[in-house]
Amino acid sequence: MTVNLHDPNRLLLLGTMKGLFLATPAGGGWTLAEPAFKGHTVYAATLDQRQGRRRLWAAASSPFWGTHLCWSDDMGATWTIPEEALVKFPEEAGASLNQIWQIVAPENDPDVLYCGVEPAALFKSDDVGVTWKLCQGLWNHPHRPQWSPGGGGLCLHTVVTHPEDPKRLLIAISTGGVYQSEDGGESWRVTNKGVTAEFLPDKFPEFGQCVHKVQRSPANPDQLFLQNHWGVFRSDDHGENWVDIGNEGLPSDFGFGLAITDTGAACVIPLEADTFRCTPEGKLRVYRTADGGASWKALTNGLPQQDAFETVLRDAFTSDGSALAFGTRSGKVFGSPDGGDSWEQIFAGLPPVTMVRTTTVIA
């Protein structure tokens, strides 16, 4: 189903290396609000509309003032920046917060929020963000001392909730791999079977994979797709087993961004290599599979196909129904209303884009 990218209720959240931009359609184009958190890096933001709320959450990070979880109840006109960080490690943990990589508001658990952070840990709030606690079961997991930082640090960058069971969680860590909980984060088990670690002597370790992103199919709650540091994978049993689907039809199976449409089609944006993290051949192409990875189709309509050596980061590619949007490190933003069949350039000249979210504001 094609959606109207220019619906007046459409909202784009654009995290960048220099602040958070909110964009809305206007007069056939887009209008960009004054950036929030100027000079701060924003890797995570979300709009919580559960139970009639309309609260924006954002993580603003400064090399001088640290990382703060902030919120707005007037669609970004004003922001509350707490004097003391809400998300912080307890003293006994012996760690300090470097970055908030993910903010998740589960639809079927309206009072709960999750934050995935660096160093790799999960924080949970049971009171809509008033108080936060470290998930001790993951922090004290026996594997944790052996996790090592990826290129972006030792980060827990993905939190996937289950639409039918609020206590069922999946997280991804670079580099640690995929872990799952069936009790709301109290205990965790590793589920990396079939996912490779090309940089290790043992290519199929129990843990230690550099997973870049995991997304769930809206069409099938137990089908997951995974973009790895080399490799694209699919699981049909909620991550218990993974199969490689990136060997055929892609110019490279290295990349970060991953988005799934409402029909269950998976889309990736390949980068040439871990040593050259730019789009292959200078062509900006989104690749889509509608058959679980048996075949891939290059989507190029509206995207530059010459001298476009772009980089798309892990949270800079997003979906909302059939709407897709992504941003690049060169400050461009592209959107598609029809699952990638056609694209339009929405913005150029922004600071390097770290995160993109597209959603419809409930009237």
C-alpha positions as CSV (number, residue, x, y, z in Angstrom):
1,M,0.0,0.0,0.0
2,T,1.3,3.4,-0.9
3,V,1.2,6.0,1.8
4,N,1.2,9.8,1.4
5,L,4.6,11.0,2.5
6,H,3.2,14.5,2.4
7,D,0.3,13.8,4.8
8,P,0.2,16.9,7.1
9,N,0.3,14.5,10.1
10,R,3.6,12.9,8.9
11,L,6.6,13.6,11.2
12,L,10.3,13.0,10.4
13,L,12.7,12.8,13.3
14,L,16.2,13.4,12.1
15,G,19.1,12.9,14.5
16,T,22.4,14.3,13.4
17,M,25.9,15.0,14.7
18,K,24.8,18.5,15.5
19,G,21.3,18.2,16.9
20,L,17.8,16.9,16.4
21,F,15.7,18.2,13.5
22,L,11.9,17.7,13.2
23,A,10.4,17.9,9.7
24,T,6.8,18.1,8.6
25,P,5.2,18.3,5.1
26,A,4.2,21.8,3.9
27,G,3.0,23.0,0.5
28,G,4.1,20.0,-1.4
29,G,7.6,20.1,0.3
30,W,8.9,19.9,3.8
31,T,9.5,22.4,6.6
32,L,12.3,22.0,9.0
33,A,12.0,23.2,12.6
34,E,14.9,24.9,14.4
35,P,17.2,22.1,15.6
36,A,17.0,21.1,19.2
37,F,20.2,20.3,21.2
38,K,22.5,22.3,18.9
39,G,26.0,20.9,18.9
40,H,24.9,17.6,20.4
41,T,24.9,14.2,18.7
42,V,21.5,12.5,18.7
43,Y,21.5,8.8,18.0
44,A,18.1,8.0,19.4
45,A,14.6,9.7,19.4
46,T,11.1,8.4,19.4
47,L,7.5,9.7,19.7
48,D,5.4,8.0,22.4
49,Q,1.7,8.1,21.5
50,R,0.5,5.3,23.7
51,Q,-2.6,5.9,25.9
52,G,-3.2,9.4,24.3
53,R,0.3,10.7,25.1
54,R,2.2,12.8,22.7
55,R,5.7,12.8,24.2
56,L,8.9,13.1,22.2
57,W,12.0,11.4,23.8
58,A,15.5,12.2,22.6
59,A,19.0,11.3,23.8
60,A,21.4,14.3,23.4
61,S,25.1,13.7,23.8
62,S,27.9,16.2,24.4
63,P,31.6,15.5,24.8
64,F,31.6,18.1,27.6
65,W,28.2,17.5,29.4
66,G,27.6,13.8,28.8
67,T,24.4,12.1,27.5
68,H,21.0,13.1,28.8
69,L,17.6,11.6,28.1
70,C,15.3,14.5,27.3
71,W,11.6,14.9,26.6
72,S,9.1,17.3,25.0
73,D,5.3,17.4,25.5
74,D,4.7,20.1,22.9
75,M,6.1,18.4,19.8
76,G,9.5,19.8,20.2
77,A,8.7,23.5,20.8
78,T,10.3,23.2,24.2
79,W,12.4,20.4,25.8
80,T,13.0,19.3,29.4
81,I,16.7,18.6,30.0
82,P,17.1,17.1,33.5
83,E,19.8,18.5,35.6
84,E,20.7,15.0,36.7
85,A,20.8,12.2,34.2
86,L,17.8,9.9,34.3
87,V,19.6,7.0,32.7
88,K,22.9,6.3,34.6
89,F,24.8,3.4,36.0
90,P,24.5,2.7,39.7
91,E,27.7,3.3,41.6
92,E,28.2,-0.4,42.2
93,A,28.3,-1.1,38.5
94,G,31.6,0.6,38.1
95,A,30.7,2.1,34.7
96,S,29.6,5.4,33.3
97,L,27.2,6.1,30.5
98,N,28.8,7.0,27.1
99,Q,25.8,7.0,24.8
100,I,22.2,6.1,24.5
101,W,21.7,4.3,21.2
102,Q,18.1,3.2,21.3
103,I,14.8,4.4,22.9
104,V,11.9,1.9,22.6
105,A,8.2,2.4,23.7
106,P,6.5,-1.0,23.4
107,E,3.0,-0.8,22.0
108,N,1.6,-3.6,24.2
109,D,3.2,-2.4,27.4
110,P,2.2,1.3,27.7
111,D,4.0,2.2,30.9
112,V,7.4,0.6,29.9
113,L,10.3,2.2,28.1
114,Y,13.7,0.7,27.2
115,C,17.1,2.3,26.5
116,G,19.9,0.5,25.0
117,V,23.2,2.1,25.9
118,E,27.0,2.1,25.7
119,P,28.8,0.4,27.4
120,A,26.5,-2.4,26.4
121,A,23.6,-2.5,28.8
122,L,19.8,-2.2,28.9
123,F,17.8,0.2,31.1
124,K,14.1,-0.2,31.8
125,S,11.5,2.2,33.1
126,D,8.1,0.9,34.4
127,D,6.7,4.4,35.0
128,V,6.9,6.0,31.5
129,G,10.4,7.4,32.1
130,V,10.1,8.8,35.6
131,T,12.6,6.3,37.0
132,W,15.0,3.9,35.4
133,K,16.9,0.8,36.4
134,L,19.7,-1.2,35.0
135,C,18.7,-4.7,33.8
136,Q,21.0,-6.6,36.1
137,G,20.5,-10.0,34.4
138,L,22.2,-8.7,31.3
139,W,24.8,-6.6,33.1
140,N,25.8,-9.6,35.2
141,H,25.7,-12.1,32.3
142,P,28.8,-14.3,32.3
143,H,29.5,-13.4,28.6
144,R,29.8,-9.6,29.3
145,P,33.5,-9.5,30.3
146,Q,34.3,-11.1,26.9
147,W,32.3,-8.6,24.8
148,S,34.6,-6.2,22.9
149,P,33.9,-2.9,21.3
150,G,33.0,-2.6,17.6
151,G,33.9,0.4,15.5
152,G,31.2,2.4,17.1
153,G,32.0,1.3,20.6
154,L,30.6,-1.5,22.9
155,C,27.0,-0.6,22.2
156,L,23.6,-2.2,22.7
157,H,22.0,-0.6,19.7
158,T,18.9,-2.7,19.1
159,V,15.9,-3.5,21.2
160,V,13.1,-5.6,19.6
161,T,9.9,-6.2,21.5
162,H,7.3,-8.9,20.7
163,P,3.8,-7.7,19.8
164,E,2.1,-10.7,21.4
165,D,4.2,-11.0,24.6
166,P,5.5,-7.9,26.4
167,K,8.0,-9.9,28.4
168,R,9.7,-11.3,25.3
169,L,12.7,-9.1,24.3
170,L,15.6,-9.4,21.8
171,I,18.6,-7.2,21.9
172,A,21.7,-6.9,19.7
173,I,25.2,-5.8,20.8
174,S,28.3,-4.8,18.8
175,T,30.2,-6.9,19.4
176,G,28.3,-9.6,21.4
177,G,25.6,-10.7,19.1
178,V,21.9,-11.4,19.7
179,Y,20.5,-12.2,23.2
180,Q,16.9,-12.9,24.2
181,S,14.8,-12.6,27.3
182,E,11.4,-14.2,28.1
183,D,10.9,-12.6,31.4
184,G,11.0,-8.8,30.7
185,G,14.8,-8.6,30.9
186,E,15.4,-10.4,34.2
187,S,17.4,-13.2,32.5
188,W,19.0,-13.6,29.1
189,R,20.2,-16.3,26.7
190,V,22.4,-16.1,23.6
191,T,20.8,-16.9,20.2
192,N,23.4,-16.4,17.4
193,K,23.2,-19.9,15.8
194,G,24.1,-19.4,12.1
195,V,25.4,-15.8,12.4
196,T,29.0,-15.5,11.3
197,A,31.9,-13.6,12.8
198,E,34.3,-13.3,9.8
199,F,36.9,-11.5,11.9
200,L,37.3,-14.3,14.4
201,P,39.2,-17.6,14.0
202,D,36.0,-19.5,14.8
203,K,33.5,-18.1,12.2
204,F,30.5,-19.4,14.1
205,P,31.1,-18.6,17.8
206,E,28.4,-18.9,20.5
207,F,28.7,-15.1,20.9
208,G,31.0,-12.2,19.8
209,Q,29.3,-11.5,16.5
210,C,29.2,-7.8,15.3
211,V,25.5,-7.6,14.6
212,H,24.7,-4.2,13.1
213,K,20.9,-4.2,13.2
214,V,17.9,-6.6,13.8
215,Q,14.3,-5.8,12.7
216,R,11.1,-7.7,13.0
217,S,8.7,-8.4,10.2
218,P,5.3,-6.7,10.8
219,A,3.7,-9.4,8.7
220,N,5.1,-12.3,10.9
221,P,6.1,-11.6,14.5
222,D,8.5,-14.6,14.6
223,Q,10.3,-13.6,11.4
224,L,13.4,-11.5,11.9
225,F,16.0,-10.0,9.6
226,L,19.6,-9.2,10.6
227,Q,22.3,-7.0,9.1
228,N,25.7,-8.2,10.2
229,H,29.2,-7.1,9.9
230,W,29.4,-9.1,6.7
231,G,26.2,-11.0,6.1
232,V,22.4,-10.5,5.9
233,F,20.4,-13.2,7.8
234,R,16.8,-14.3,8.3
235,S,15.2,-16.2,11.2
236,D,11.7,-17.7,11.0
237,D,11.7,-18.9,14.6
238,H,12.3,-15.7,16.5
239,G,16.1,-15.9,16.3
240,E,16.6,-19.4,17.5
241,N,18.2,-20.2,14.1
242,W,19.6,-17.9,11.4
243,V,20.1,-18.5,7.7
244,D,22.4,-16.4,5.4
245,I,20.4,-14.6,2.7
246,G,23.0,-12.2,1.5
247,N,25.1,-14.3,-0.7
248,E,23.2,-13.9,-4.0
249,G,21.9,-10.7,-5.6
250,L,23.6,-8.1,-3.4
251,P,26.7,-6.2,-4.5
252,S,28.0,-6.5,-0.9
253,D,26.5,-8.0,2.3
254,F,28.2,-5.4,4.5
255,G,26.1,-2.6,5.7
256,F,24.2,-1.1,8.6
257,G,20.7,0.1,7.7
258,L,17.8,-2.4,7.7
259,A,14.1,-1.6,7.3
260,I,11.0,-3.9,6.9
261,T,7.8,-2.8,5.2
262,D,4.3,-3.7,6.4
263,T,4.2,-6.6,3.8
264,G,7.3,-8.1,5.3
265,A,9.7,-7.1,2.5
266,A,13.2,-6.5,3.9
267,C,15.3,-3.6,2.6
268,V,19.1,-3.0,3.0
269,I,21.5,-0.4,1.8
270,P,24.8,-2.2,1.0
271,L,28.2,-0.6,1.6
272,E,31.3,-1.8,-0.2
273,A,33.3,-3.1,2.7
274,D,34.3,-2.6,6.3
275,T,37.4,-0.8,5.0
276,F,35.5,1.4,2.6
277,R,32.1,2.1,4.1
278,C,30.5,3.8,1.1
279,T,27.9,2.7,-1.4
280,P,29.4,0.3,-4.1
281,E,30.4,1.9,-7.4
282,G,29.2,5.3,-6.3
283,K,25.6,4.2,-6.7
284,L,23.0,4.8,-4.0
285,R,20.9,1.7,-4.2
286,V,18.3,0.2,-1.8
287,Y,17.9,-3.5,-2.2
288,R,14.6,-5.2,-1.4
289,T,13.6,-8.8,-1.0
290,A,10.0,-9.9,-1.0
291,D,10.7,-13.6,-0.8
292,G,12.8,-13.9,2.4
293,G,16.1,-13.4,0.6
294,A,15.7,-15.8,-2.3
295,S,16.1,-12.8,-4.6
296,W,16.9,-9.1,-4.3
297,K,15.8,-6.2,-6.4
298,A,17.8,-2.9,-6.7
299,L,15.6,0.1,-6.1
300,T,17.1,3.2,-7.8
301,N,14.2,5.3,-9.1
302,G,14.9,8.8,-7.7
303,L,18.3,7.9,-6.2
304,P,21.7,9.2,-7.6
305,Q,23.5,6.6,-9.6
306,Q,26.8,8.4,-10.2
307,D,29.4,9.8,-7.8
308,A,27.2,9.0,-4.8
309,F,29.7,7.6,-2.4
310,E,27.2,7.7,0.5
311,T,27.2,6.1,4.0
312,V,24.0,5.2,5.8
313,L,24.3,4.4,9.5
314,R,22.4,1.7,11.5
315,D,19.5,3.8,12.7
316,A,19.4,6.1,9.7
317,F,17.1,3.8,7.7
318,T,13.5,3.4,8.9
319,S,10.0,2.2,7.8
320,D,6.4,3.1,8.7
321,G,4.0,0.9,6.8
322,S,5.0,1.2,3.2
323,A,6.9,4.5,3.8
324,L,10.7,4.3,3.9
325,A,13.2,7.0,4.7
326,F,16.9,7.2,5.2
327,G,19.6,9.7,5.8
328,T,23.3,9.8,4.9
329,R,26.5,11.0,6.5
330,S,26.7,13.7,3.8
331,G,23.4,15.2,5.2
332,K,20.9,14.1,2.6
333,V,17.5,12.6,3.4
334,F,15.4,10.5,1.0
335,G,11.9,9.1,1.3
336,S,9.7,6.6,-0.4
337,P,5.9,6.3,-0.2
338,D,5.7,2.9,-1.9
339,G,8.1,0.5,-0.3
340,G,11.1,1.8,-2.2
341,D,9.7,1.7,-5.8
342,S,10.2,5.5,-6.0
343,W,12.3,7.9,-4.0
344,E,12.4,11.7,-3.5
345,Q,15.1,13.7,-1.9
346,I,13.6,15.5,1.0
347,F,16.7,17.4,2.3
348,A,20.3,18.1,1.5
349,G,22.9,20.0,3.5
350,L,22.1,18.7,6.9
351,P,24.8,17.7,9.4
352,P,25.8,14.0,9.2
353,V,22.6,12.1,9.8
354,T,22.7,9.5,12.6
355,M,19.1,8.5,12.9
356,V,15.8,8.8,11.0
357,R,12.3,8.0,12.2
358,T,9.1,8.5,10.3
359,T,5.7,8.3,11.9
360,T,2.1,9.6,11.7
361,V,1.0,11.9,14.5
362,I,-2.3,10.7,15.8
363,A,-4.8,13.6,15.5
